[in-house]
Amino acid sequence: MSETRPSTEPPRSPESRPAPRPRADFRAWRSISTRWMDNDVYGHVNNVVYYSWFDTAVNATLIERGVLDIEHGVVIGLVVQTQCHYFAPLAFPQTVEAGIRVARLGGSSVRYEIGLFAEGEALSAAHGHFVHVYVDRQSRRPVPLPPVLRGVLETLQ
């Protein structure tokens, strides 16, 4: 007869476990080519690269929509929080499709959610978020979101 030992971990409800997200959850898209150097010794893209893709997807979208001037803009976004959940490996030579959306708009902050998909897949291989606090470039103090930026961000909600 085998002995059953009580678990030392608290029970997890199904709601607390993240799950892959569908494409319909995201509003804007960017294709990103993986690079040979993105793979690690385990044969898949290293976790740190995913955060770079988050940054690339969001900032390229803002630049293309004319609301982020990385060289001369008076207001810049600083990342103050980030998180990623992984579900399926991505590897070179794949194309990654990054979907973004705005989950929360504050007075001076924005929570972006990003889904990373293997090209053509219905569910995210990974998804996560980061929070930008928008600050004055010189003082680094929070400032209200400029109206033109807020307008673009509202289209991504």
Steps between C-alpha positions, in 0.01 A plus 500: 500500500644839405499793733348832390673812623330836514628755250704789638383723215173689529232376259477700176166580351462467122454880481846562647683306229576709194396353168600583142298786355325519163589749228166679547630638833744732320452817290825568312751261344870486413702220343840438655766274352686281742878507476755221535633663817152495663520123558660374817671168573160337553405558135238770548489878535640613834250662736676838503431541126124497562529825696689656211215399269249663737695826482539476122131433436373786716756766413497429125120530503518835682770629261300392193191673635694823552478525878852400602806702401792309651754774426321827572176420682441697818308210655644149520372171643699318765429134574415453869353149495511199273394134499487211254330159494640231270293223340680366190857536378599733220828450313712622212408500211138590582310820445329627813179700477466743789154627588456796732215664683457759770348345810501810720541873443584712801582867533870450426528122461399229255484124540576331170424133447694311236438158350777318315381249242681259272409612150145393419426341840166572667626515862791685654829322558555762770327810624564763759489866578701803582411832651637827366497807719527805279744760626657826395824412317708750702357480852395132483187596695160356400287713271145461369471303179502745209156511331630374165667201672187430705294503180719236337509290816120504521484336155708212640262427790 
